Amino acid sequence: MMTNDEDYRVVCSALTLASEIFFKYETVLSQFLDTFVQVCSIRSRYCPFSPGFDSSCRALQRQDRRLEKVFKRTRLPADRSSWILFVRKLHSSYRTREWEYWKALISHQPKEPKRLWTTFNSLLGRGRDGRAPTNLPSFSAQIFLERFTAKTWLIQRSTADLPPPTFSVTEHHLSALQEISSTELR
């Protein structure tokens, strides 16, 4: 029968052996990776989904990827056209869902002006304090005038030969807006 000292030495030698084996394994594996796998840097970005993006949107996205893979595998014009038609429907669905999301959010807050303005600010890309981000490049009135004049000149030149536009009446309106004071807003 072994004593406690003998047990301790056996366990220590087993642990030392295991540590040496693991160190050797890690060294060899690192050498293989350095030899056969090239090191490259990748850029990863956080891109949050649009409001109203739910499980049905994810299912549509999976179907889009599936149709794309089918086209890339077969290269048939029929597969390409079915994929492109689906992508167009997908984008239309995304626009509709986002529009419905914002419409519902606005229509559920007619008696809460503070929350309604917070919604408008987030819709317009403003921060929590209601102001646009301050890290934008400087922009003067002269630069704006030059760009605006150039843009209107280009538009006038490109549409000079076209008939005048026709406008349709829209059914959308903000009927529940009411004036609030600055103290109510805070």
Buried (B, 14 or more C-beta within 10 A) or exposed (E): EEEEEEEEEEEEEEEEEEEEEEEEEEEEEEEEEEEEEEEEEEEEEEEEEEEBBEEEBEEBBEEBEEBBEBBEEEEEEEBBEBBEEBBEEBEEEBEEBBEEBBEEBBEEBEEEBEEBBBBBBBEEEBEEEEEEEEEEEEEEEEEEEEEEEEEEEEEEEEEEEEEEEEEEEEEEEEEEEEEEEEEEEE
